[in-house]
Amino acid sequence: MGKEHPTDNPKCKSGDHSKHLCHIVSHGDHIHKPEEYRGLVEEPKFQCHFCGRTAHLADYLCMPMDL
């Protein structure tokens, strides 16, 4: 499992870090909104080089790479 990261990731070059999985998890949304979270991570096609999380779309990761 990937490391927990604060809401701000200084290595993230995205204009909107708030939609990334590390930000979402740091706010507990994976627990409070499980159906929404599941939709982001089901059938993963990308993995974050920084934290190791996987997502269906690259937009949900700080440093996406193809799986």
PyMOL Python script that loads the backbone (N, CA, C, O; Angstrom):
from pymol import cmd

cmd.read_pdbstr("""\
ATOM      1  N   MET A   1       0.847  -1.178   0.000  1.00  0.00           N
ATOM      2  CA  MET A   1       0.000   0.000   0.000  1.00  0.00           C
ATOM      3  C   MET A   1       0.886   1.232   0.000  1.00  0.00           C
ATOM      4  O   MET A   1       1.958   1.227   0.606  1.00  0.00           O
ATOM      5  N   GLY A   2       0.451   2.283  -0.671  1.00  0.00           N
ATOM      6  CA  GLY A   2       1.219   3.511  -0.753  1.00  0.00           C
ATOM      7  C   GLY A   2       1.275   4.249   0.569  1.00  0.00           C
ATOM      8  O   GLY A   2       0.462   4.017   1.464  1.00  0.00           O
ATOM      9  N   LYS A   3       2.233   5.130   0.678  1.00  0.00           N
ATOM     10  CA  LYS A   3       2.389   5.953   1.875  1.00  0.00           C
ATOM     11  C   LYS A   3       1.271   6.989   1.942  1.00  0.00           C
ATOM     12  O   LYS A   3       0.712   7.387   0.921  1.00  0.00           O
ATOM     13  N   GLU A   4       0.960   7.411   3.151  1.00  0.00           N
ATOM     14  CA  GLU A   4      -0.009   8.490   3.320  1.00  0.00           C
ATOM     15  C   GLU A   4       0.711   9.810   3.061  1.00  0.00           C
ATOM     16  O   GLU A   4       1.861   9.981   3.463  1.00  0.00           O
ATOM     17  N   HIS A   5       0.050  10.722   2.404  1.00  0.00           N
ATOM     18  CA  HIS A   5       0.643  12.007   2.067  1.00  0.00           C
ATOM     19  C   HIS A   5      -0.272  13.127   2.508  1.00  0.00           C
ATOM     20  O   HIS A   5      -1.492  12.964   2.545  1.00  0.00           O
ATOM     21  N   PRO A   6       0.308  14.259   2.842  1.00  0.00           N
ATOM     22  CA  PRO A   6      -0.524  15.401   3.229  1.00  0.00           C
ATOM     23  C   PRO A   6      -1.308  15.926   2.037  1.00  0.00           C
ATOM     24  O   PRO A   6      -1.079  15.519   0.898  1.00  0.00           O
ATOM     25  N   THR A   7      -2.236  16.837   2.313  1.00  0.00           N
ATOM     26  CA  THR A   7      -3.070  17.377   1.249  1.00  0.00           C
ATOM     27  C   THR A   7      -2.238  18.113   0.209  1.00  0.00           C
ATOM     28  O   THR A   7      -2.631  18.166  -0.956  1.00  0.00           O
ATOM     29  N   ASP A   8      -1.113  18.674   0.593  1.00  0.00           N
ATOM     30  CA  ASP A   8      -0.210  19.307  -0.366  1.00  0.00           C
ATOM     31  C   ASP A   8       0.965  18.379  -0.633  1.00  0.00           C
ATOM     32  O   ASP A   8       1.602  17.886   0.297  1.00  0.00           O
ATOM     33  N   ASN A   9       1.242  18.149  -1.888  1.00  0.00           N
ATOM     34  CA  ASN A   9       2.375  17.327  -2.287  1.00  0.00           C
ATOM     35  C   ASN A   9       3.301  18.219  -3.092  1.00  0.00           C
ATOM     36  O   ASN A   9       2.984  18.533  -4.240  1.00  0.00           O
ATOM     37  N   PRO A  10       4.423  18.639  -2.546  1.00  0.00           N
ATOM     38  CA  PRO A  10       5.311  19.564  -3.247  1.00  0.00           C
ATOM     39  C   PRO A  10       5.866  19.017  -4.565  1.00  0.00           C
ATOM     40  O   PRO A  10       6.290  19.788  -5.426  1.00  0.00           O
ATOM     41  N   LYS A  11       5.864  17.698  -4.723  1.00  0.00           N
ATOM     42  CA  LYS A  11       6.362  17.105  -5.967  1.00  0.00           C
ATOM     43  C   LYS A  11       5.295  17.058  -7.054  1.00  0.00           C
ATOM     44  O   LYS A  11       5.599  16.774  -8.213  1.00  0.00           O
ATOM     45  N   CYS A  12       4.046  17.336  -6.684  1.00  0.00           N
ATOM     46  CA  CYS A  12       2.950  17.297  -7.641  1.00  0.00           C
ATOM     47  C   CYS A  12       2.968  18.566  -8.495  1.00  0.00           C
ATOM     48  O   CYS A  12       2.972  19.678  -7.967  1.00  0.00           O
ATOM     49  N   LYS A  13       2.980  18.391  -9.796  1.00  0.00           N
ATOM     50  CA  LYS A  13       3.027  19.526 -10.731  1.00  0.00           C
ATOM     51  C   LYS A  13       1.657  19.838 -11.325  1.00  0.00           C
ATOM     52  O   LYS A  13       1.540  20.674 -12.221  1.00  0.00           O
ATOM     53  N   SER A  14       0.631  19.170 -10.829  1.00  0.00           N
ATOM     54  CA  SER A  14      -0.724  19.374 -11.329  1.00  0.00           C
ATOM     55  C   SER A  14      -1.276  20.713 -10.858  1.00  0.00           C
ATOM     56  O   SER A  14      -0.863  21.240  -9.825  1.00  0.00           O
ATOM     57  N   GLY A  15      -2.195  21.243 -11.613  1.00  0.00           N
ATOM     58  CA  GLY A  15      -2.854  22.471 -11.215  1.00  0.00           C
ATOM     59  C   GLY A  15      -3.951  22.248 -10.193  1.00  0.00           C
ATOM     60  O   GLY A  15      -4.406  23.203  -9.563  1.00  0.00           O
ATOM     61  N   ASP A  16      -4.392  20.996 -10.010  1.00  0.00           N
ATOM     62  CA  ASP A  16      -5.473  20.705  -9.080  1.00  0.00           C
ATOM     63  C   ASP A  16      -5.179  19.418  -8.316  1.00  0.00           C
ATOM     64  O   ASP A  16      -5.688  18.352  -8.664  1.00  0.00           O
ATOM     65  N   HIS A  17      -4.365  19.521  -7.290  1.00  0.00           N
ATOM     66  CA  HIS A  17      -3.982  18.359  -6.491  1.00  0.00           C
ATOM     67  C   HIS A  17      -5.173  17.756  -5.744  1.00  0.00           C
ATOM     68  O   HIS A  17      -5.126  16.591  -5.348  1.00  0.00           O
ATOM     69  N   SER A  18      -6.230  18.528  -5.550  1.00  0.00           N
ATOM     70  CA  SER A  18      -7.364  18.063  -4.745  1.00  0.00           C
ATOM     71  C   SER A  18      -8.099  16.870  -5.356  1.00  0.00           C
ATOM     72  O   SER A  18      -8.860  16.204  -4.653  1.00  0.00           O
ATOM     73  N   LYS A  19      -7.897  16.583  -6.628  1.00  0.00           N
ATOM     74  CA  LYS A  19      -8.573  15.430  -7.228  1.00  0.00           C
ATOM     75  C   LYS A  19      -7.681  14.180  -7.250  1.00  0.00           C
ATOM     76  O   LYS A  19      -8.082  13.149  -7.791  1.00  0.00           O
ATOM     77  N   HIS A  20      -6.501  14.260  -6.681  1.00  0.00           N
ATOM     78  CA  HIS A  20      -5.586  13.116  -6.652  1.00  0.00           C
ATOM     79  C   HIS A  20      -5.894  12.206  -5.476  1.00  0.00           C
ATOM     80  O   HIS A  20      -6.349  12.662  -4.428  1.00  0.00           O
ATOM     81  N   LEU A  21      -5.645  10.918  -5.658  1.00  0.00           N
ATOM     82  CA  LEU A  21      -5.962   9.929  -4.639  1.00  0.00           C
ATOM     83  C   LEU A  21      -5.275  10.211  -3.307  1.00  0.00           C
ATOM     84  O   LEU A  21      -5.881  10.002  -2.257  1.00  0.00           O
ATOM     85  N   CYS A  22      -4.031  10.678  -3.320  1.00  0.00           N
ATOM     86  CA  CYS A  22      -3.348  10.934  -2.049  1.00  0.00           C
ATOM     87  C   CYS A  22      -4.060  12.044  -1.268  1.00  0.00           C
ATOM     88  O   CYS A  22      -4.126  11.990  -0.040  1.00  0.00           O
ATOM     89  N   HIS A  23      -4.583  13.034  -1.962  1.00  0.00           N
ATOM     90  CA  HIS A  23      -5.341  14.107  -1.308  1.00  0.00           C
ATOM     91  C   HIS A  23      -6.678  13.559  -0.797  1.00  0.00           C
ATOM     92  O   HIS A  23      -7.082  13.845   0.330  1.00  0.00           O
ATOM     93  N   ILE A  24      -7.346  12.783  -1.621  1.00  0.00           N
ATOM     94  CA  ILE A  24      -8.642  12.210  -1.265  1.00  0.00           C
ATOM     95  C   ILE A  24      -8.514  11.317  -0.026  1.00  0.00           C
ATOM     96  O   ILE A  24      -9.338  11.393   0.885  1.00  0.00           O
ATOM     97  N   VAL A  25      -7.488  10.479   0.002  1.00  0.00           N
ATOM     98  CA  VAL A  25      -7.272   9.584   1.136  1.00  0.00           C
ATOM     99  C   VAL A  25      -6.896  10.376   2.385  1.00  0.00           C
ATOM    100  O   VAL A  25      -7.323  10.029   3.486  1.00  0.00           O
ATOM    101  N   SER A  26      -6.107  11.428   2.230  1.00  0.00           N
ATOM    102  CA  SER A  26      -5.697  12.213   3.400  1.00  0.00           C
ATOM    103  C   SER A  26      -6.890  12.890   4.078  1.00  0.00           C
ATOM    104  O   SER A  26      -6.810  13.252   5.252  1.00  0.00           O
ATOM    105  N   HIS A  27      -7.987  13.063   3.352  1.00  0.00           N
ATOM    106  CA  HIS A  27      -9.204  13.636   3.913  1.00  0.00           C
ATOM    107  C   HIS A  27     -10.200  12.563   4.361  1.00  0.00           C
ATOM    108  O   HIS A  27     -11.274  12.884   4.869  1.00  0.00           O
ATOM    109  N   GLY A  28      -9.842  11.298   4.172  1.00  0.00           N
ATOM    110  CA  GLY A  28     -10.710  10.203   4.602  1.00  0.00           C
ATOM    111  C   GLY A  28     -11.879   9.936   3.684  1.00  0.00           C
ATOM    112  O   GLY A  28     -12.799   9.204   4.049  1.00  0.00           O
ATOM    113  N   ASP A  29     -11.858  10.517   2.497  1.00  0.00           N
ATOM    114  CA  ASP A  29     -12.985  10.326   1.574  1.00  0.00           C
ATOM    115  C   ASP A  29     -13.098   8.893   1.086  1.00  0.00           C
ATOM    116  O   ASP A  29     -14.180   8.473   0.675  1.00  0.00           O
ATOM    117  N   HIS A  30     -12.017   8.130   1.118  1.00  0.00           N
ATOM    118  CA  HIS A  30     -12.097   6.726   0.731  1.00  0.00           C
ATOM    119  C   HIS A  30     -12.953   5.947   1.736  1.00  0.00           C
ATOM    120  O   HIS A  30     -13.497   4.896   1.398  1.00  0.00           O
ATOM    121  N   ILE A  31     -13.073   6.450   2.953  1.00  0.00           N
ATOM    122  CA  ILE A  31     -13.904   5.829   3.985  1.00  0.00           C
ATOM    123  C   ILE A  31     -15.309   6.430   3.984  1.00  0.00           C
ATOM    124  O   ILE A  31     -16.303   5.711   4.086  1.00  0.00           O
ATOM    125  N   HIS A  32     -15.376   7.751   3.868  1.00  0.00           N
ATOM    126  CA  HIS A  32     -16.656   8.452   3.947  1.00  0.00           C
ATOM    127  C   HIS A  32     -17.474   8.377   2.655  1.00  0.00           C
ATOM    128  O   HIS A  32     -18.699   8.496   2.684  1.00  0.00           O
ATOM    129  N   LYS A  33     -16.800   8.183   1.537  1.00  0.00           N
ATOM    130  CA  LYS A  33     -17.479   8.118   0.236  1.00  0.00           C
ATOM    131  C   LYS A  33     -16.955   6.903  -0.538  1.00  0.00           C
ATOM    132  O   LYS A  33     -16.363   7.063  -1.605  1.00  0.00           O
ATOM    133  N   PRO A  34     -17.164   5.704  -0.018  1.00  0.00           N
ATOM    134  CA  PRO A  34     -16.549   4.520  -0.632  1.00  0.00           C
ATOM    135  C   PRO A  34     -16.970   4.247  -2.072  1.00  0.00           C
ATOM    136  O   PRO A  34     -16.152   3.792  -2.871  1.00  0.00           O
ATOM    137  N   GLU A  35     -18.212   4.511  -2.415  1.00  0.00           N
ATOM    138  CA  GLU A  35     -18.672   4.247  -3.788  1.00  0.00           C
ATOM    139  C   GLU A  35     -17.959   5.179  -4.775  1.00  0.00           C
ATOM    140  O   GLU A  35     -17.541   4.749  -5.850  1.00  0.00           O
ATOM    141  N   GLU A  36     -17.826   6.439  -4.407  1.00  0.00           N
ATOM    142  CA  GLU A  36     -17.112   7.399  -5.257  1.00  0.00           C
ATOM    143  C   GLU A  36     -15.661   6.980  -5.431  1.00  0.00           C
ATOM    144  O   GLU A  36     -15.131   6.976  -6.543  1.00  0.00           O
ATOM    145  N   TYR A  37     -15.027   6.628  -4.321  1.00  0.00           N
ATOM    146  CA  TYR A  37     -13.621   6.228  -4.349  1.00  0.00           C
ATOM    147  C   TYR A  37     -13.432   4.977  -5.204  1.00  0.00           C
ATOM    148  O   TYR A  37     -12.496   4.893  -5.999  1.00  0.00           O
ATOM    149  N   ARG A  38     -14.318   4.020  -5.034  1.00  0.00           N
ATOM    150  CA  ARG A  38     -14.228   2.770  -5.806  1.00  0.00           C
ATOM    151  C   ARG A  38     -14.249   3.068  -7.301  1.00  0.00           C
ATOM    152  O   ARG A  38     -13.529   2.432  -8.071  1.00  0.00           O
ATOM    153  N   GLY A  39     -15.069   4.027  -7.714  1.00  0.00           N
ATOM    154  CA  GLY A  39     -15.138   4.399  -9.122  1.00  0.00           C
ATOM    155  C   GLY A  39     -13.827   4.962  -9.664  1.00  0.00           C
ATOM    156  O   GLY A  39     -13.563   4.877 -10.863  1.00  0.00           O
ATOM    157  N   LEU A  40     -13.016   5.529  -8.795  1.00  0.00           N
ATOM    158  CA  LEU A  40     -11.729   6.089  -9.218  1.00  0.00           C
ATOM    159  C   LEU A  40     -10.647   5.024  -9.365  1.00  0.00           C
ATOM    160  O   LEU A  40      -9.716   5.175 -10.157  1.00  0.00           O
ATOM    161  N   VAL A  41     -10.778   3.953  -8.597  1.00  0.00           N
ATOM    162  CA  VAL A  41      -9.699   2.967  -8.551  1.00  0.00           C
ATOM    163  C   VAL A  41     -10.016   1.626  -9.226  1.00  0.00           C
ATOM    164  O   VAL A  41      -9.116   0.810  -9.426  1.00  0.00           O
ATOM    165  N   GLU A  42     -11.285   1.394  -9.576  1.00  0.00           N
ATOM    166  CA  GLU A  42     -11.621   0.140 -10.255  1.00  0.00           C
ATOM    167  C   GLU A  42     -10.975   0.097 -11.637  1.00  0.00           C
ATOM    168  O   GLU A  42     -10.817   1.125 -12.296  1.00  0.00           O
ATOM    169  N   GLU A  43     -10.614  -1.081 -12.053  1.00  0.00           N
ATOM    170  CA  GLU A  43      -9.969  -1.299 -13.354  1.00  0.00           C
ATOM    171  C   GLU A  43      -8.816  -0.321 -13.572  1.00  0.00           C
ATOM    172  O   GLU A  43      -8.842   0.474 -14.511  1.00  0.00           O
ATOM    173  N   PRO A  44      -7.810  -0.379 -12.708  1.00  0.00           N
ATOM    174  CA  PRO A  44      -6.704   0.579 -12.808  1.00  0.00           C
ATOM    175  C   PRO A  44      -5.888   0.413 -14.084  1.00  0.00           C
ATOM    176  O   PRO A  44      -5.639  -0.698 -14.553  1.00  0.00           O
ATOM    177  N   LYS A  45      -5.485   1.552 -14.623  1.00  0.00           N
ATOM    178  CA  LYS A  45      -4.636   1.578 -15.816  1.00  0.00           C
ATOM    179  C   LYS A  45      -3.347   2.342 -15.569  1.00  0.00           C
ATOM    180  O   LYS A  45      -2.423   2.310 -16.381  1.00  0.00           O
ATOM    181  N   PHE A  46      -3.299   3.043 -14.414  1.00  0.00           N
ATOM    182  CA  PHE A  46      -2.140   3.871 -14.090  1.00  0.00           C
ATOM    183  C   PHE A  46      -1.735   3.671 -12.638  1.00  0.00           C
ATOM    184  O   PHE A  46      -2.562   3.344 -11.786  1.00  0.00           O
ATOM    185  N   GLN A  47      -0.454   3.871 -12.370  1.00  0.00           N
ATOM    186  CA  GLN A  47       0.073   3.820 -11.015  1.00  0.00           C
ATOM    187  C   GLN A  47       0.872   5.085 -10.764  1.00  0.00           C
ATOM    188  O   GLN A  47       1.575   5.567 -11.651  1.00  0.00           O
ATOM    189  N   CYS A  48       0.765   5.625  -9.554  1.00  0.00           N
ATOM    190  CA  CYS A  48       1.517   6.823  -9.197  1.00  0.00           C
ATOM    191  C   CYS A  48       2.955   6.423  -8.871  1.00  0.00           C
ATOM    192  O   CYS A  48       3.190   5.568  -8.016  1.00  0.00           O
ATOM    193  N   HIS A  49       3.890   7.030  -9.540  1.00  0.00           N
ATOM    194  CA  HIS A  49       5.306   6.762  -9.302  1.00  0.00           C
ATOM    195  C   HIS A  49       5.704   7.226  -7.902  1.00  0.00           C
ATOM    196  O   HIS A  49       6.659   6.703  -7.328  1.00  0.00           O
ATOM    197  N   PHE A  50       4.992   8.187  -7.358  1.00  0.00           N
ATOM    198  CA  PHE A  50       5.318   8.765  -6.056  1.00  0.00           C
ATOM    199  C   PHE A  50       4.804   7.911  -4.893  1.00  0.00           C
ATOM    200  O   PHE A  50       5.574   7.568  -3.996  1.00  0.00           O
ATOM    201  N   CYS A  51       3.504   7.561  -4.896  1.00  0.00           N
ATOM    202  CA  CYS A  51       2.919   6.867  -3.736  1.00  0.00           C
ATOM    203  C   CYS A  51       2.554   5.416  -3.997  1.00  0.00           C
ATOM    204  O   CYS A  51       2.338   4.658  -3.052  1.00  0.00           O
ATOM    205  N   GLY A  52       2.479   5.014  -5.257  1.00  0.00           N
ATOM    206  CA  GLY A  52       2.164   3.631  -5.582  1.00  0.00           C
ATOM    207  C   GLY A  52       0.683   3.327  -5.737  1.00  0.00           C
ATOM    208  O   GLY A  52       0.315   2.203  -6.079  1.00  0.00           O
ATOM    209  N   ARG A  53      -0.166   4.309  -5.491  1.00  0.00           N
ATOM    210  CA  ARG A  53      -1.602   4.075  -5.660  1.00  0.00           C
ATOM    211  C   ARG A  53      -1.916   3.846  -7.145  1.00  0.00           C
ATOM    212  O   ARG A  53      -1.180   4.293  -8.025  1.00  0.00           O
ATOM    213  N   THR A  54      -3.013   3.146  -7.398  1.00  0.00           N
ATOM    214  CA  THR A  54      -3.435   2.895  -8.770  1.00  0.00           C
ATOM    215  C   THR A  54      -4.807   3.523  -9.006  1.00  0.00           C
ATOM    216  O   THR A  54      -5.618   3.645  -8.088  1.00  0.00           O
ATOM    217  N   ALA A  55      -5.046   3.917 -10.254  1.00  0.00           N
ATOM    218  CA  ALA A  55      -6.304   4.575 -10.616  1.00  0.00           C
ATOM    219  C   ALA A  55      -6.685   4.228 -12.039  1.00  0.00           C
ATOM    220  O   ALA A  55      -5.856   3.800 -12.842  1.00  0.00           O
ATOM    221  N   HIS A  56      -7.952   4.422 -12.328  1.00  0.00           N
ATOM    222  CA  HIS A  56      -8.468   4.185 -13.672  1.00  0.00           C
ATOM    223  C   HIS A  56      -7.993   5.265 -14.643  1.00  0.00           C
ATOM    224  O   HIS A  56      -7.719   4.972 -15.807  1.00  0.00           O
ATOM    225  N   LEU A  57      -7.895   6.512 -14.174  1.00  0.00           N
ATOM    226  CA  LEU A  57      -7.446   7.628 -15.009  1.00  0.00           C
ATOM    227  C   LEU A  57      -6.184   8.259 -14.430  1.00  0.00           C
ATOM    228  O   LEU A  57      -6.038   8.359 -13.211  1.00  0.00           O
ATOM    229  N   ALA A  58      -5.288   8.676 -15.289  1.00  0.00           N
ATOM    230  CA  ALA A  58      -4.048   9.321 -14.862  1.00  0.00           C
ATOM    231  C   ALA A  58      -4.314  10.614 -14.101  1.00  0.00           C
ATOM    232  O   ALA A  58      -3.496  11.026 -13.279  1.00  0.00           O
ATOM    233  N   ASP A  59      -5.442  11.255 -14.363  1.00  0.00           N
ATOM    234  CA  ASP A  59      -5.783  12.528 -13.722  1.00  0.00           C
ATOM    235  C   ASP A  59      -5.891  12.423 -12.209  1.00  0.00           C
ATOM    236  O   ASP A  59      -5.839  13.443 -11.522  1.00  0.00           O
ATOM    237  N   TYR A  60      -6.040  11.221 -11.673  1.00  0.00           N
ATOM    238  CA  TYR A  60      -6.222  11.036 -10.241  1.00  0.00           C
ATOM    239  C   TYR A  60      -4.919  10.771  -9.504  1.00  0.00           C
ATOM    240  O   TYR A  60      -4.940  10.446  -8.317  1.00  0.00           O
ATOM    241  N   LEU A  61      -3.783  10.906 -10.187  1.00  0.00           N
ATOM    242  CA  LEU A  61      -2.476  10.622  -9.598  1.00  0.00           C
ATOM    243  C   LEU A  61      -1.514  11.782  -9.822  1.00  0.00           C
ATOM    244  O   LEU A  61      -1.618  12.507 -10.812  1.00  0.00           O
ATOM    245  N   CYS A  62      -0.574  11.950  -8.889  1.00  0.00           N
ATOM    246  CA  CYS A  62       0.424  13.034  -8.984  1.00  0.00           C
ATOM    247  C   CYS A  62       1.440  12.788 -10.099  1.00  0.00           C
ATOM    248  O   CYS A  62       1.747  13.677 -10.894  1.00  0.00           O
ATOM    249  N   MET A  63       1.949  11.564 -10.133  1.00  0.00           N
ATOM    250  CA  MET A  63       3.002  11.199 -11.080  1.00  0.00           C
ATOM    251  C   MET A  63       2.617   9.886 -11.767  1.00  0.00           C
ATOM    252  O   MET A  63       3.215   8.846 -11.494  1.00  0.00           O
ATOM    253  N   PRO A  64       1.615   9.932 -12.662  1.00  0.00           N
ATOM    254  CA  PRO A  64       1.104   8.697 -13.254  1.00  0.00           C
ATOM    255  C   PRO A  64       2.061   8.037 -14.236  1.00  0.00           C
ATOM    256  O   PRO A  64       2.795   8.702 -14.967  1.00  0.00           O
ATOM    257  N   MET A  65       2.032   6.715 -14.230  1.00  0.00           N
ATOM    258  CA  MET A  65       2.750   5.923 -15.242  1.00  0.00           C
ATOM    259  C   MET A  65       1.838   4.769 -15.593  1.00  0.00           C
ATOM    260  O   MET A  65       1.051   4.316 -14.762  1.00  0.00           O
ATOM    261  N   ASP A  66       1.939   4.293 -16.816  1.00  0.00           N
ATOM    262  CA  ASP A  66       1.112   3.182 -17.280  1.00  0.00           C
ATOM    263  C   ASP A  66       1.408   1.925 -16.482  1.00  0.00           C
ATOM    264  O   ASP A  66       2.547   1.669 -16.092  1.00  0.00           O
ATOM    265  N   LEU A  67       0.364   1.151 -16.248  1.00  0.00           N
ATOM    266  CA  LEU A  67       0.556  -0.167 -15.606  1.00  0.00           C
ATOM    267  C   LEU A  67       0.940  -1.181 -16.662  1.00  0.00           C
ATOM    268  O   LEU A  67       1.149  -2.352 -16.347  1.00  0.00           O
TER     269      LEU A  67
END
""", "prot")
cmd.dss("prot")
cmd.show_as("cartoon", "prot")
cmd.util.cbc("prot")
cmd.orient("prot")
